[in-house]
Amino acid sequence: MTDYPYTYEGNTLNTTHKLRFTRLWQTFGGQDGAMFGDWIIRFDAKGNGHVFRISEEKEVCTFRLGSADKIVPHANAVVFGSEYLCPGDEFPLLYSNIYNNYAKSDDRLEGTVCVYHLTRDGTDFSADLVQVIRVGFVHDPLWSDGNDVRPYGNFVVDTDENQLAAFTMRDRDQVTRYFTFDLPKAADGEFSDTYGVPVVTLSKDDIKAQFDAPYSRYIQGACYHNGSVYSVEGFSDHPNPAKMQIVDLRQQKLRAVIDLYAMGLTIEPEFVNVLDGVLYYSDARGQLIRFDFE
């Protein structure tokens, strides 16, 4: 273990406030993923999931997302929600965002997240697409002025308030803008022949709260825990160094910054999750890391 000072509420704390990290074991070096029970489910940007049993520290299966022939999320941010689709389900609904997978298409699908019903039979997993949620004002200046380098947005589910939080980089303003909405029910939306599931389109009238937080230099994985969004950012270089921001949705402000690059965690960040009150992180090479705060 190594101790590092970190920044909290905009002020650098003295060395009595420390963060420790421990390198654990190797997972899949893809995009983001989610943890639940004894499982880590981590995705690539092409619709493939890799499942690891935590207690055995090993991969047990791979699977293909349902309806991947119709729509494939980049899995830039992946989270479990608060709703269970069917009585007796083991897992709540799983949310994975499109991000920039369709950047060269006529419809780039900015501000879009796919919702999946994840099921397990022993160590065989599958995930059926059950809904698509779209931010309907991505071409409005409220979301982007049309010149932002990555106007695609990340999503997390506030499982305490049953809300959907979306956030996006705004380059000219040098802020990350956050929006919260009531979390749509799985049955909500209008049926789409294109995707074979209901599509929910969120309007400006659906916004429950909106605020700006410090700019994120290329958002990567994200998760929700105890009122806050944990968002990692950056690449494997110093101009856009690896970093984590913790943003309080209730107080609408930045709570903490973890300088991953300065800690020697210089590889592109991808995965972040909180399980049983413990913060986990992984990079593009798949190294799983545990953080402990003093």
C-alpha positions as CSV (number, residue, x, y, z in Angstrom):
1,M,0.0,0.0,0.0
2,T,1.1,3.6,-0.7
3,D,-0.3,6.8,0.8
4,Y,-1.2,9.8,-1.3
5,P,-2.8,13.1,-0.4
6,Y,-5.8,14.1,-2.5
7,T,-7.9,17.1,-3.1
8,Y,-11.3,17.6,-1.4
9,E,-13.8,20.3,-2.0
10,G,-11.3,22.4,-3.9
11,N,-8.5,22.5,-1.3
12,T,-5.4,20.3,-1.2
13,L,-5.5,18.4,2.1
14,N,-2.4,18.0,4.3
15,T,-0.7,14.6,4.5
16,T,-2.9,13.4,7.3
17,H,-5.7,13.0,4.7
18,K,-4.6,10.1,2.7
19,L,-5.7,7.7,-0.1
20,R,-4.3,4.3,-0.4
21,F,-4.5,2.0,-3.3
22,T,-3.8,-1.7,-3.7
23,R,-3.2,-3.5,-6.9
24,L,-5.4,-6.6,-7.1
25,W,-5.8,-9.0,-10.0
26,Q,-6.1,-8.7,-13.8
27,T,-9.5,-8.3,-15.5
28,F,-10.4,-7.5,-19.1
29,G,-8.8,-4.4,-20.5
30,G,-11.8,-3.0,-22.2
31,Q,-14.2,-0.2,-21.5
32,D,-16.3,0.3,-18.3
33,G,-18.4,-2.3,-16.6
34,A,-20.3,-2.9,-13.4
35,M,-20.0,-5.0,-10.2
36,F,-22.8,-6.8,-8.5
37,G,-22.6,-9.6,-5.8
38,D,-19.7,-11.9,-6.8
39,W,-19.5,-10.6,-10.3
40,I,-17.7,-8.1,-12.5
41,I,-19.2,-7.6,-16.0
42,R,-16.9,-5.6,-18.2
43,F,-17.5,-4.6,-21.8
44,D,-15.6,-3.7,-24.9
45,A,-16.9,-1.1,-27.4
46,K,-18.3,-3.8,-29.8
47,G,-21.0,-5.3,-27.7
48,N,-19.1,-8.1,-26.0
49,G,-19.2,-8.7,-22.2
50,H,-16.6,-10.4,-20.1
51,V,-17.7,-11.9,-16.8
52,F,-15.4,-12.4,-13.8
53,R,-16.2,-14.2,-10.5
54,I,-14.7,-12.0,-7.8
55,S,-14.2,-14.7,-5.2
56,E,-12.2,-16.8,-7.7
57,E,-10.4,-13.8,-9.4
58,K,-11.0,-15.3,-12.8
59,E,-13.0,-14.9,-16.0
60,V,-15.9,-17.4,-16.3
61,C,-17.6,-16.5,-19.5
62,T,-18.1,-14.0,-22.4
63,F,-21.4,-13.1,-24.0
64,R,-22.8,-10.9,-26.8
65,L,-25.2,-8.1,-26.0
66,G,-28.7,-8.7,-27.3
67,S,-29.8,-6.7,-30.4
68,A,-26.1,-5.9,-31.2
69,D,-27.1,-6.1,-34.9
70,K,-29.3,-3.1,-34.3
71,I,-27.5,-0.9,-31.8
72,V,-24.1,-1.3,-30.0
73,P,-23.1,0.8,-27.0
74,H,-19.5,2.0,-26.6
75,A,-19.9,1.1,-22.9
76,N,-18.0,4.2,-21.9
77,A,-20.1,4.2,-18.7
78,V,-21.9,1.1,-17.5
79,V,-24.1,0.9,-14.3
80,F,-26.8,-1.1,-12.7
81,G,-30.0,0.7,-12.0
82,S,-32.6,0.3,-9.3
83,E,-35.4,-1.5,-11.2
84,Y,-35.8,-5.2,-11.6
85,L,-37.6,-6.2,-14.8
86,C,-39.1,-9.4,-13.5
87,P,-39.9,-10.8,-10.0
88,G,-37.0,-12.9,-8.8
89,D,-34.4,-11.4,-11.1
90,E,-30.9,-11.6,-9.7
91,F,-29.7,-8.4,-11.3
92,P,-31.4,-5.0,-11.7
93,L,-31.5,-3.4,-15.2
94,L,-28.1,-2.6,-16.7
95,Y,-27.4,0.7,-18.5
96,S,-24.7,1.2,-21.1
97,N,-24.2,4.4,-23.1
98,I,-23.6,4.7,-26.8
99,Y,-21.0,7.5,-26.5
100,N,-19.1,7.9,-29.8
101,N,-19.8,4.6,-31.4
102,Y,-21.9,6.3,-34.2
103,A,-19.7,9.4,-34.5
104,K,-19.5,9.0,-38.3
105,S,-23.2,8.3,-38.8
106,D,-25.9,10.7,-39.9
107,D,-27.6,10.1,-36.5
108,R,-24.6,10.1,-34.1
109,L,-26.9,9.1,-31.2
110,E,-25.5,11.6,-28.8
111,G,-27.0,11.4,-25.4
112,T,-28.2,7.8,-25.8
113,V,-28.1,4.9,-23.3
114,C,-29.2,1.3,-23.8
115,V,-31.0,-0.6,-21.1
116,Y,-30.5,-4.4,-20.7
117,H,-32.1,-7.3,-18.8
118,L,-29.1,-9.3,-17.6
119,T,-29.7,-12.9,-16.6
120,R,-27.5,-15.8,-15.5
121,D,-27.7,-19.6,-15.8
122,G,-24.8,-20.9,-13.8
123,T,-21.8,-19.1,-15.3
124,D,-23.6,-18.4,-18.6
125,F,-24.8,-14.8,-18.9
126,S,-27.0,-13.1,-21.4
127,A,-28.4,-9.6,-21.8
128,D,-31.5,-8.6,-23.8
129,L,-32.1,-5.0,-24.9
130,V,-35.3,-3.8,-23.3
131,Q,-35.2,0.0,-23.8
132,V,-33.3,2.9,-25.4
133,I,-33.3,6.3,-23.6
134,R,-32.3,9.4,-25.6
135,V,-31.7,13.0,-24.5
136,G,-33.9,14.9,-26.9
137,F,-32.2,18.3,-26.8
138,V,-28.6,17.3,-27.7
139,H,-28.6,19.8,-30.5
140,D,-29.8,22.6,-28.2
141,P,-27.2,25.0,-26.7
142,L,-28.3,23.7,-23.3
143,W,-26.4,20.5,-24.1
144,S,-23.8,21.6,-26.7
145,D,-23.0,24.6,-28.8
146,G,-22.3,22.3,-31.7
147,N,-18.5,22.7,-31.4
148,D,-17.8,20.4,-28.5
149,V,-15.2,17.7,-29.3
150,R,-17.2,15.0,-27.5
151,P,-20.8,15.9,-27.1
152,Y,-21.9,12.3,-26.5
153,G,-22.5,12.3,-22.7
154,N,-22.2,9.7,-19.9
155,F,-25.0,8.3,-17.8
156,V,-25.3,6.9,-14.3
157,V,-28.3,5.9,-12.2
158,D,-28.9,7.5,-8.9
159,T,-30.2,4.3,-7.2
160,D,-31.2,6.2,-4.0
161,E,-33.5,8.8,-5.7
162,N,-34.4,6.7,-8.8
163,Q,-33.0,9.3,-11.1
164,L,-31.0,9.2,-14.3
165,A,-28.0,11.6,-14.3
166,A,-26.5,12.6,-17.7
167,F,-23.3,14.7,-18.0
168,T,-21.4,16.0,-21.0
169,M,-18.2,18.0,-21.7
170,R,-18.6,21.6,-22.8
171,D,-15.4,22.8,-24.3
172,R,-16.0,26.6,-24.7
173,D,-17.4,26.9,-21.2
174,Q,-14.7,24.6,-19.8
175,V,-17.3,22.8,-17.6
176,T,-19.0,19.5,-17.4
177,R,-22.7,20.0,-17.4
178,Y,-24.9,17.7,-15.3
179,F,-28.6,17.0,-15.7
180,T,-30.9,14.7,-13.7
181,F,-34.2,13.2,-14.7
182,D,-36.7,10.8,-13.2
183,L,-35.5,7.4,-14.2
184,P,-37.9,6.0,-16.9
185,K,-39.6,2.7,-16.1
186,A,-38.6,-0.2,-18.3
187,A,-42.0,-0.2,-20.0
188,D,-41.9,3.5,-20.8
189,G,-41.4,4.9,-24.3
190,E,-42.7,4.5,-27.8
191,F,-42.0,1.2,-29.6
192,S,-39.3,1.5,-32.2
193,D,-39.3,-0.8,-35.3
194,T,-35.6,0.1,-35.7
195,Y,-34.5,-1.3,-32.3
196,G,-37.4,-3.6,-31.5
197,V,-37.9,-2.0,-28.0
198,P,-39.5,1.2,-26.6
199,V,-37.5,4.4,-26.9
200,V,-37.8,7.2,-24.3
201,T,-36.9,10.7,-25.4
202,L,-36.2,13.1,-22.6
203,S,-37.1,16.7,-23.2
204,K,-35.9,19.9,-21.4
205,D,-39.2,19.8,-19.5
206,D,-38.1,16.5,-18.0
207,I,-35.0,18.1,-16.4
208,K,-35.2,17.9,-12.6
209,A,-31.9,19.6,-11.9
210,Q,-29.0,21.1,-13.9
211,F,-25.6,22.4,-12.8
212,D,-22.0,22.8,-14.0
213,A,-19.0,21.2,-12.4
214,P,-15.3,21.4,-13.3
215,Y,-14.3,20.4,-16.8
216,S,-13.5,16.8,-17.5
217,R,-10.8,16.2,-20.0
218,Y,-12.3,13.3,-21.9
219,I,-14.8,11.4,-19.8
220,Q,-14.3,7.7,-19.4
221,G,-16.0,5.3,-16.9
222,A,-18.5,6.4,-14.3
223,C,-20.6,5.1,-11.4
224,Y,-22.9,6.3,-8.7
225,H,-22.5,5.9,-4.9
226,N,-24.1,7.6,-1.9
227,G,-25.3,10.8,-3.6
228,S,-22.2,11.3,-5.9
229,V,-21.0,10.5,-9.4
230,Y,-17.5,9.0,-9.6
231,S,-16.2,9.9,-13.0
232,V,-12.8,9.0,-14.4
233,E,-11.2,10.9,-17.3
234,G,-8.1,11.3,-19.5
235,F,-5.8,9.1,-21.5
236,S,-2.3,7.7,-21.2
237,D,-0.5,11.0,-21.6
238,H,0.2,14.1,-19.6
239,P,-1.8,16.7,-21.6
240,N,-4.9,14.7,-20.6
241,P,-3.8,12.9,-17.5
242,A,-5.7,10.1,-15.7
243,K,-7.9,11.6,-13.0
244,M,-11.1,10.9,-11.0
245,Q,-13.7,13.5,-10.0
246,I,-16.3,12.9,-7.4
247,V,-19.3,15.2,-7.9
248,D,-22.1,15.5,-5.4
249,L,-25.5,15.5,-7.1
250,R,-27.3,16.7,-4.0
251,Q,-25.0,19.7,-3.3
252,Q,-24.3,20.2,-7.0
253,K,-20.6,20.6,-6.6
254,L,-17.3,18.9,-6.9
255,R,-16.4,16.9,-3.7
256,A,-13.0,15.4,-4.5
257,V,-10.3,15.0,-7.1
258,I,-8.0,12.0,-7.3
259,D,-4.9,12.6,-9.4
260,L,-4.4,9.1,-10.7
261,Y,-1.5,10.1,-13.0
262,A,0.4,11.6,-10.0
263,M,-0.1,8.3,-8.2
264,G,1.7,6.4,-11.0
265,L,-1.6,5.2,-12.5
266,T,-0.8,6.6,-15.9
267,I,-2.7,4.2,-18.2
268,E,-5.9,5.4,-19.7
269,P,-8.7,5.1,-17.1
270,E,-11.8,3.0,-18.1
271,F,-13.6,1.4,-15.2
272,V,-14.8,2.6,-11.8
273,N,-17.3,1.1,-9.4
274,V,-18.3,1.0,-5.8
275,L,-19.2,-2.4,-4.3
276,D,-20.1,-2.8,-0.6
277,G,-18.7,0.7,0.1
278,V,-15.3,0.0,-1.5
279,L,-14.1,2.0,-4.5
280,Y,-12.6,-0.1,-7.4
281,Y,-10.8,1.2,-10.5
282,S,-9.3,-0.4,-13.6
283,D,-7.4,0.9,-16.6
284,A,-7.3,0.1,-20.3
285,R,-5.0,-2.8,-19.6
286,G,-7.4,-4.4,-17.1
287,Q,-5.5,-4.0,-13.8
288,L,-8.0,-4.0,-11.0
289,I,-7.2,-1.6,-8.1
290,R,-8.8,-1.0,-4.7
291,F,-8.9,2.4,-3.1
292,D,-9.1,3.1,0.6
293,F,-9.7,6.6,2.1
294,E,-8.5,7.6,5.5
